[in-house]
């Protein structure tokens, strides 16, 4: 008899998978378990896998044509893949009916081709509508395959180089584009980042929502080169000097929402920010033409302080902000 609860579930999954593989339409797995390699599941519609810890298991062979949704997450793991079944004479793995694809990496950053075990085969996603990629590397060929003409929602988190590889493809059919650039650590990376971001955001005319999140240990320098005419939502996961921020915003003329994370700011940095805002009419003789309607100031480290820094720091300069951004209607302080 199984001696641990997870052993019981392993046995149960095996029995169910073998007995009902032809009727199986949704497969969800988030525990270490041995799935029979002979499971073909020809009618599988939804595949949801959570790979955690040190798994080195083979997983079921699955026909890709029936799938409509794939959600795969890796956490501290490398997988021995041989997942998607194709005929021997096939030159491509075609996901005919797939509309939603989500791949999330962690310390292990998967290659899309490894996930599909594509080897030398082409990948095709002719009906893909929603794509979520986090810490997932792509080749140029994979980027071309993913940017289906039906794709209308794209969320990418990772390096700005990987993002630019994906966004070299036409973006005109998108309704929503979200890019989160993670890990800008050195000032010398900024020029490359701004150049690649300019290339992307000058191609986004016509997209209803263009959102960017920037995570940087060193901030973003040399903002004079910024040219993001169609960006609508911007999140800064660091505290940029307000003078630099205000000098940059005219180059983001369609921005309507701004998030600023102040977690790691010293009290002195916040004091400098509020002094700048309190004297804003001295710096700028007239209100700006900015379209910003919503501002959110976020401090997730409230537990480290004995007071509410967001409200105490910025509460007294709200009217100054509204004077400079005349379309600003919504200001929120978010603290944990």
C-alpha positions in Angstrom: 0.0 0.0 0.0 1.1 3.6 -0.6 2.8 4.9 2.5 2.5 8.6 1.6 -0.5 10.6 0.4 1.2 11.6 -2.9 1.9 7.9 -3.7 -1.9 7.3 -3.5 -2.5 10.2 -5.9 0.2 9.0 -8.3 -1.4 5.6 -8.5 -4.9 7.1 -8.9 -3.7 9.4 -11.7 -2.0 6.4 -13.5 -5.2 4.4 -13.4 -7.4 7.2 -14.5 -5.1 8.3 -17.3 -4.9 4.7 -18.7 -8.6 4.1 -18.4 -9.9 7.4 -19.8 -7.2 8.6 -22.2 -9.6 8.6 -25.1 -12.2 10.7 -23.2 -9.7 13.0 -21.6 -10.2 16.7 -22.6 -8.3 18.5 -19.8 -5.1 17.5 -18.1 -3.8 19.3 -15.1 -0.7 18.2 -13.2 1.2 20.1 -10.5 2.8 17.3 -8.4 5.7 14.9 -9.0 4.0 12.0 -10.7 4.9 9.4 -13.3 2.4 9.6 -16.2 2.2 6.7 -18.6 4.3 7.4 -21.7 1.6 5.6 -23.7 -1.1 8.2 -22.9 -2.0 9.7 -26.3 -5.1 11.7 -25.3 -6.3 12.3 -28.9 -9.1 14.6 -27.7 -7.2 16.7 -25.2 -8.3 20.3 -25.3 -6.5 21.9 -22.3 -3.0 21.1 -21.0 -1.9 22.6 -17.6 1.5 21.5 -16.2 3.4 22.8 -13.2 7.0 21.5 -13.1 8.5 22.0 -9.7 11.7 20.9 -8.0 14.0 18.4 -9.7 11.9 16.4 -12.1 13.6 14.4 -14.7 10.5 12.5 -15.9 9.2 11.8 -19.3 5.7 13.0 -19.9 2.7 11.8 -22.0 2.8 11.9 -25.7 0.0 14.3 -26.8 -1.6 15.0 -30.2 -1.1 18.8 -30.7 -4.0 19.2 -33.1 -6.8 19.0 -30.6 -5.3 21.4 -28.0 -6.9 24.8 -27.5 -5.1 25.9 -24.4 -1.6 25.2 -23.1 -0.3 26.5 -19.7 3.2 25.3 -18.6 5.3 26.6 -15.7 8.8 25.6 -14.8 10.2 26.2 -11.3 13.8 25.1 -10.5 13.5 22.3 -13.0 14.8 20.9 -16.2 12.5 18.4 -18.1 13.2 15.5 -20.3 10.7 16.3 -23.0 9.1 14.2 -25.7 5.6 15.6 -25.5 3.9 16.3 -28.8 3.3 13.4 -31.2 3.6 14.0 -35.0 3.7 11.6 -37.9 7.1 10.5 -38.9 6.9 12.2 -42.3 5.8 15.5 -40.8 8.0 18.5 -41.3 6.2 20.6 -38.7 4.4 20.5 -35.4 1.1 22.2 -36.1 -1.1 23.4 -33.3 -4.2 23.9 -35.5 -6.7 24.8 -32.8 -4.5 26.4 -30.2 -5.8 29.8 -29.2 -4.1 30.3 -25.8 -0.4 29.6 -25.0 1.3 30.4 -21.7 4.9 29.4 -20.8 6.5 30.6 -17.5 10.1 30.0 -16.6 12.0 30.6 -13.5 15.7 29.9 -12.7 15.4 27.4 -15.5 14.7 29.5 -18.7 13.1 27.2 -21.3 13.6 27.5 -25.0 10.3 27.3 -26.9 11.8 24.6 -29.1 12.8 22.5 -26.1 9.2 22.8 -24.7 7.8 21.4 -28.0 10.7 19.0 -28.5 10.7 20.4 -32.0 14.3 19.4 -33.0 14.5 20.4 -36.6 10.7 20.6 -37.1 8.9 23.9 -37.7 6.4 25.1 -35.2 3.1 26.5 -36.4 0.4 28.3 -34.4 -2.1 29.5 -37.2 -5.0 30.3 -34.8 -3.1 31.6 -31.7 -5.0 34.6 -30.1 -3.4 35.0 -26.7 0.2 34.6 -25.8 1.9 34.8 -22.4 5.7 34.3 -22.1 7.7 34.8 -19.0 11.5 34.1 -18.9 11.3 32.1 -22.1 14.0 32.3 -24.8 13.0 32.5 -28.4 14.8 32.1 -31.7 13.9 34.4 -34.6 12.1 31.5 -36.3 10.0 30.8 -33.1 9.1 34.5 -32.9 7.8 34.4 -36.5 5.8 31.3 -35.7 4.1 32.7 -32.6 3.0 36.0 -34.1 0.0 34.6 -35.8 -2.2 36.9 -37.8 -5.0 36.2 -35.3 -2.9 37.1 -32.3 -4.6 40.0 -30.4 -3.1 39.8 -26.9 0.6 39.5 -26.1 2.2 39.5 -22.6 6.0 39.1 -22.5 8.2 39.2 -19.4 12.0 38.8 -19.8 15.1 40.5 -21.2 14.6 43.4 -23.5 16.7 41.6 -26.1 14.3 38.6 -26.1 11.4 41.0 -26.3 12.8 42.8 -29.3 13.3 39.4 -31.0 9.7 38.7 -30.6 8.5 42.2 -31.6 10.5 42.2 -34.8 7.3 40.6 -36.2 4.3 42.7 -37.3 2.3 43.9 -34.3 -0.6 45.6 -36.2 -3.3 43.0 -35.3 -2.8 43.3 -31.5 -5.4 44.9 -29.3 -3.1 44.6 -26.2 0.7 44.6 -25.8 2.3 44.2 -22.4 6.1 44.1 -22.1 8.0 43.7 -18.8 11.7 44.2 -19.0 13.4 42.5 -16.1 16.9 42.9 -14.8 18.4 46.1 -16.2 21.4 46.1 -13.8 24.0 48.4 -15.3 23.8 52.0 -16.7 25.6 50.9 -19.9 22.6 48.7 -20.7 20.3 51.7 -20.9 21.3 53.0 -24.3 20.7 49.5 -25.9 17.4 49.3 -24.0 16.1 52.6 -25.1 17.1 52.0 -28.7 15.3 48.6 -28.8 12.3 50.1 -26.9 12.1 52.9 -29.4 12.1 50.4 -32.3 9.2 48.5 -30.7 7.1 51.4 -29.5 7.3 53.1 -32.9 5.5 50.1 -34.4 2.5 50.0 -32.1 0.3 52.6 -33.8 -3.3 51.3 -33.6 -2.9 49.0 -30.6 -5.5 50.0 -28.0 -3.4 49.3 -24.9 0.4 49.4 -25.0 1.9 48.7 -21.6 5.5 48.6 -20.4 7.0 47.7 -17.0 10.7 48.4 -16.4 12.6 46.8 -13.6 16.0 48.3 -13.1 18.6 48.3 -10.3 20.4 51.3 -11.7 17.4 53.3 -13.0 17.1 54.4 -16.6 19.7 56.9 -17.7 20.0 59.2 -20.8 16.2 59.6 -21.1 16.8 62.2 -23.8 16.8 59.4 -26.4 13.3 58.1 -25.4 10.8 58.0 -28.3 7.6 56.1 -27.3 4.8 57.8 -29.1 2.1 55.1 -28.7 2.8 53.8 -25.1 -0.4 54.1 -23.0 0.6 52.5 -19.7 4.0 52.7 -17.9 5.1 51.0 -14.7 8.5 51.9 -13.2 9.7 49.4 -10.6 12.2 51.8 -9.3 12.2 55.5 -8.3 13.3 57.8 -11.1 14.3 61.3 -10.1 11.2 63.3 -10.8 13.1 65.9 -12.9 14.2 63.1 -15.3 10.7 61.6 -15.3 9.0 64.9 -16.1 11.6 65.6 -18.9 10.9 62.2 -20.4 7.1 62.2 -20.4 6.7 64.7 -23.3 8.3 61.9 -25.4 5.5 59.6 -24.3 2.6 61.8 -25.5 -0.2 59.2 -25.3 0.6 57.9 -21.8 -2.6 57.7 -19.7 -1.6 55.6 -16.7 1.6 55.7 -14.7 2.7 53.4 -11.8 5.8 54.2 -9.7 7.2 51.7 -7.2 9.0 53.4 -4.3 9.9 50.3 -2.3 13.6 50.9 -2.2 13.6 54.7 -1.9 15.3 56.3 1.1 13.5 59.0 3.0 15.9 61.6 1.5 15.0 60.6 -2.0 11.3 61.0 -1.3 11.9 64.3 0.3 13.8 65.5 -2.8 10.8 64.3 -4.9 8.2 66.2 -2.9 10.3 69.3 -2.9 10.5 69.2 -6.6 6.8 68.8 -6.9 6.1 71.5 -4.4 8.1 73.9 -6.6 6.8 72.6 -9.9 5.4 76.0 -11.0 9.0 77.4 -10.8 10.3 74.6 -13.0 7.4 74.7 -15.5 5.6 78.0 -16.1 2.6 76.3 -17.7 0.7 73.0 -17.3 1.9 70.2 -19.6 -0.1 68.7 -22.5 0.2 65.3 -20.9 -2.8 62.9 -21.3 -2.1 61.2 -17.9 -5.4 60.4 -16.2 -4.3 57.9 -13.6 -1.3 57.8 -11.2 -0.5 55.0 -8.7 2.3 55.2 -6.1 3.2 51.9 -4.7 5.1 51.0 -1.5 5.2 47.3 -0.7 7.6 47.7 2.2 5.2 49.6 4.5 5.9 47.0 7.2 9.5 48.3 7.4 8.3 51.7 8.4 6.3 53.1 11.3 4.2 55.3 9.0 2.4 55.4 5.7 5.1 56.8 3.4 3.1 57.2 0.3 0.4 59.3 1.7 2.6 61.3 4.1 5.2 62.0 1.4 2.9 62.8 -1.6 -0.4 63.8 0.0 0.6 67.4 0.2 1.6 67.9 -3.4 -1.5 66.3 -5.1 -2.8 69.7 -6.2 0.6 70.6 -7.7 0.5 67.4 -9.7 -3.1 68.1 -10.9 -2.0 71.6 -12.0 0.8 70.2 -14.1 -1.2 67.2 -15.4 -4.6 68.8 -15.9 -6.2 65.6 -17.1 -5.2 63.7 -14.0 -8.3 62.4 -12.3 -7.3 59.4 -10.3 -4.4 59.2 -7.7 -4.0 56.0 -5.7 -1.6 55.1 -2.9 -1.1 51.4 -2.7 0.6 50.0 0.3 0.9 46.5 1.9 
